[in-house]
Amino acid sequence: MLLKKQKAQKILNKAGITIDGSNDFDIQIHNEKLYERVFFGGSLALGEAYMDDWWDAEQLDGFFYKILSERLSEKFSLTW
């Protein structure tokens, strides 16, 4: 699980997002199984995991703005 978390942080660094960071747009993880779920299920899994309360961000619009503006899905083999 740690390797998936490290891979996720490396990807999110491109957008200036820190896992469990202190910025309003940083993702807060509530379930460590999130990484595997998103790596295998992409953006749909990210949305479903949010609905299941596996993660949150105080400023969701800021989180998604950063992800989309960096076009992370185009740079990496993920859909988020």
MODELLER restraints for C-alpha pairs under 7 A, 6 or more apart:
rsr = mdl.restraints
at = mdl.atoms
rsr.add(forms.Gaussian(group=physical.xy_distance, feature=features.Distance(at['CA:4:A'], at['CA:35:A']), mean=5.91, stdev=0.5))
rsr.add(forms.Gaussian(group=physical.xy_distance, feature=features.Distance(at['CA:4:A'], at['CA:36:A']), mean=6.86, stdev=0.5))
rsr.add(forms.Gaussian(group=physical.xy_distance, feature=features.Distance(at['CA:5:A'], at['CA:35:A']), mean=6.19, stdev=0.5))
rsr.add(forms.Gaussian(group=physical.xy_distance, feature=features.Distance(at['CA:9:A'], at['CA:18:A']), mean=6.64, stdev=0.5))
rsr.add(forms.Gaussian(group=physical.xy_distance, feature=features.Distance(at['CA:9:A'], at['CA:19:A']), mean=6.41, stdev=0.5))
rsr.add(forms.Gaussian(group=physical.xy_distance, feature=features.Distance(at['CA:12:A'], at['CA:18:A']), mean=6.69, stdev=0.5))
rsr.add(forms.Gaussian(group=physical.xy_distance, feature=features.Distance(at['CA:15:A'], at['CA:66:A']), mean=5.40, stdev=0.5))
rsr.add(forms.Gaussian(group=physical.xy_distance, feature=features.Distance(at['CA:15:A'], at['CA:67:A']), mean=5.88, stdev=0.5))
rsr.add(forms.Gaussian(group=physical.xy_distance, feature=features.Distance(at['CA:15:A'], at['CA:70:A']), mean=5.81, stdev=0.5))
rsr.add(forms.Gaussian(group=physical.xy_distance, feature=features.Distance(at['CA:17:A'], at['CA:25:A']), mean=7.00, stdev=0.5))
rsr.add(forms.Gaussian(group=physical.xy_distance, feature=features.Distance(at['CA:17:A'], at['CA:26:A']), mean=5.18, stdev=0.5))
rsr.add(forms.Gaussian(group=physical.xy_distance, feature=features.Distance(at['CA:18:A'], at['CA:26:A']), mean=5.34, stdev=0.5))
rsr.add(forms.Gaussian(group=physical.xy_distance, feature=features.Distance(at['CA:18:A'], at['CA:27:A']), mean=6.66, stdev=0.5))
rsr.add(forms.Gaussian(group=physical.xy_distance, feature=features.Distance(at['CA:19:A'], at['CA:26:A']), mean=6.20, stdev=0.5))
rsr.add(forms.Gaussian(group=physical.xy_distance, feature=features.Distance(at['CA:19:A'], at['CA:27:A']), mean=5.26, stdev=0.5))
rsr.add(forms.Gaussian(group=physical.xy_distance, feature=features.Distance(at['CA:19:A'], at['CA:28:A']), mean=6.13, stdev=0.5))
rsr.add(forms.Gaussian(group=physical.xy_distance, feature=features.Distance(at['CA:20:A'], at['CA:26:A']), mean=6.43, stdev=0.5))
rsr.add(forms.Gaussian(group=physical.xy_distance, feature=features.Distance(at['CA:20:A'], at['CA:27:A']), mean=5.72, stdev=0.5))
rsr.add(forms.Gaussian(group=physical.xy_distance, feature=features.Distance(at['CA:20:A'], at['CA:28:A']), mean=4.48, stdev=0.5))
rsr.add(forms.Gaussian(group=physical.xy_distance, feature=features.Distance(at['CA:20:A'], at['CA:29:A']), mean=6.35, stdev=0.5))
rsr.add(forms.Gaussian(group=physical.xy_distance, feature=features.Distance(at['CA:21:A'], at['CA:27:A']), mean=6.98, stdev=0.5))
rsr.add(forms.Gaussian(group=physical.xy_distance, feature=features.Distance(at['CA:24:A'], at['CA:57:A']), mean=6.61, stdev=0.5))
rsr.add(forms.Gaussian(group=physical.xy_distance, feature=features.Distance(at['CA:24:A'], at['CA:58:A']), mean=5.03, stdev=0.5))
rsr.add(forms.Gaussian(group=physical.xy_distance, feature=features.Distance(at['CA:24:A'], at['CA:59:A']), mean=5.15, stdev=0.5))
rsr.add(forms.Gaussian(group=physical.xy_distance, feature=features.Distance(at['CA:25:A'], at['CA:57:A']), mean=5.76, stdev=0.5))
rsr.add(forms.Gaussian(group=physical.xy_distance, feature=features.Distance(at['CA:25:A'], at['CA:58:A']), mean=6.22, stdev=0.5))
rsr.add(forms.Gaussian(group=physical.xy_distance, feature=features.Distance(at['CA:25:A'], at['CA:59:A']), mean=4.88, stdev=0.5))
rsr.add(forms.Gaussian(group=physical.xy_distance, feature=features.Distance(at['CA:25:A'], at['CA:60:A']), mean=6.41, stdev=0.5))
rsr.add(forms.Gaussian(group=physical.xy_distance, feature=features.Distance(at['CA:25:A'], at['CA:62:A']), mean=5.08, stdev=0.5))
rsr.add(forms.Gaussian(group=physical.xy_distance, feature=features.Distance(at['CA:25:A'], at['CA:63:A']), mean=4.57, stdev=0.5))
rsr.add(forms.Gaussian(group=physical.xy_distance, feature=features.Distance(at['CA:26:A'], at['CA:57:A']), mean=5.87, stdev=0.5))
rsr.add(forms.Gaussian(group=physical.xy_distance, feature=features.Distance(at['CA:26:A'], at['CA:63:A']), mean=6.49, stdev=0.5))
rsr.add(forms.Gaussian(group=physical.xy_distance, feature=features.Distance(at['CA:27:A'], at['CA:55:A']), mean=6.76, stdev=0.5))
rsr.add(forms.Gaussian(group=physical.xy_distance, feature=features.Distance(at['CA:27:A'], at['CA:56:A']), mean=5.82, stdev=0.5))
rsr.add(forms.Gaussian(group=physical.xy_distance, feature=features.Distance(at['CA:27:A'], at['CA:57:A']), mean=4.85, stdev=0.5))
rsr.add(forms.Gaussian(group=physical.xy_distance, feature=features.Distance(at['CA:28:A'], at['CA:55:A']), mean=5.45, stdev=0.5))
rsr.add(forms.Gaussian(group=physical.xy_distance, feature=features.Distance(at['CA:28:A'], at['CA:56:A']), mean=5.17, stdev=0.5))
rsr.add(forms.Gaussian(group=physical.xy_distance, feature=features.Distance(at['CA:28:A'], at['CA:57:A']), mean=5.80, stdev=0.5))
rsr.add(forms.Gaussian(group=physical.xy_distance, feature=features.Distance(at['CA:29:A'], at['CA:54:A']), mean=6.26, stdev=0.5))
rsr.add(forms.Gaussian(group=physical.xy_distance, feature=features.Distance(at['CA:29:A'], at['CA:55:A']), mean=4.47, stdev=0.5))
rsr.add(forms.Gaussian(group=physical.xy_distance, feature=features.Distance(at['CA:29:A'], at['CA:56:A']), mean=6.69, stdev=0.5))
rsr.add(forms.Gaussian(group=physical.xy_distance, feature=features.Distance(at['CA:30:A'], at['CA:53:A']), mean=6.98, stdev=0.5))
rsr.add(forms.Gaussian(group=physical.xy_distance, feature=features.Distance(at['CA:30:A'], at['CA:54:A']), mean=4.78, stdev=0.5))
rsr.add(forms.Gaussian(group=physical.xy_distance, feature=features.Distance(at['CA:30:A'], at['CA:55:A']), mean=5.16, stdev=0.5))
rsr.add(forms.Gaussian(group=physical.xy_distance, feature=features.Distance(at['CA:31:A'], at['CA:54:A']), mean=4.84, stdev=0.5))
rsr.add(forms.Gaussian(group=physical.xy_distance, feature=features.Distance(at['CA:31:A'], at['CA:55:A']), mean=6.92, stdev=0.5))
rsr.add(forms.Gaussian(group=physical.xy_distance, feature=features.Distance(at['CA:34:A'], at['CA:49:A']), mean=6.90, stdev=0.5))
rsr.add(forms.Gaussian(group=physical.xy_distance, feature=features.Distance(at['CA:34:A'], at['CA:54:A']), mean=6.48, stdev=0.5))
rsr.add(forms.Gaussian(group=physical.xy_distance, feature=features.Distance(at['CA:37:A'], at['CA:45:A']), mean=6.23, stdev=0.5))
rsr.add(forms.Gaussian(group=physical.xy_distance, feature=features.Distance(at['CA:38:A'], at['CA:45:A']), mean=5.27, stdev=0.5))
rsr.add(forms.Gaussian(group=physical.xy_distance, feature=features.Distance(at['CA:38:A'], at['CA:46:A']), mean=5.52, stdev=0.5))
rsr.add(forms.Gaussian(group=physical.xy_distance, feature=features.Distance(at['CA:39:A'], at['CA:78:A']), mean=6.51, stdev=0.5))
rsr.add(forms.Gaussian(group=physical.xy_distance, feature=features.Distance(at['CA:42:A'], at['CA:78:A']), mean=5.89, stdev=0.5))
rsr.add(forms.Gaussian(group=physical.xy_distance, feature=features.Distance(at['CA:42:A'], at['CA:79:A']), mean=4.61, stdev=0.5))
rsr.add(forms.Gaussian(group=physical.xy_distance, feature=features.Distance(at['CA:42:A'], at['CA:80:A']), mean=5.80, stdev=0.5))
rsr.add(forms.Gaussian(group=physical.xy_distance, feature=features.Distance(at['CA:43:A'], at['CA:79:A']), mean=5.23, stdev=0.5))
rsr.add(forms.Gaussian(group=physical.xy_distance, feature=features.Distance(at['CA:43:A'], at['CA:80:A']), mean=4.82, stdev=0.5))
rsr.add(forms.Gaussian(group=physical.xy_distance, feature=features.Distance(at['CA:49:A'], at['CA:55:A']), mean=6.77, stdev=0.5))
rsr.add(forms.Gaussian(group=physical.xy_distance, feature=features.Distance(at['CA:50:A'], at['CA:56:A']), mean=6.44, stdev=0.5))
rsr.add(forms.Gaussian(group=physical.xy_distance, feature=features.Distance(at['CA:57:A'], at['CA:63:A']), mean=6.92, stdev=0.5))
rsr.add(forms.Gaussian(group=physical.xy_distance, feature=features.Distance(at['CA:72:A'], at['CA:80:A']), mean=6.31, stdev=0.5))
rsr.add(forms.Gaussian(group=physical.xy_distance, feature=features.Distance(at['CA:73:A'], at['CA:79:A']), mean=4.59, stdev=0.5))
rsr.add(forms.Gaussian(group=physical.xy_distance, feature=features.Distance(at['CA:73:A'], at['CA:80:A']), mean=5.06, stdev=0.5))
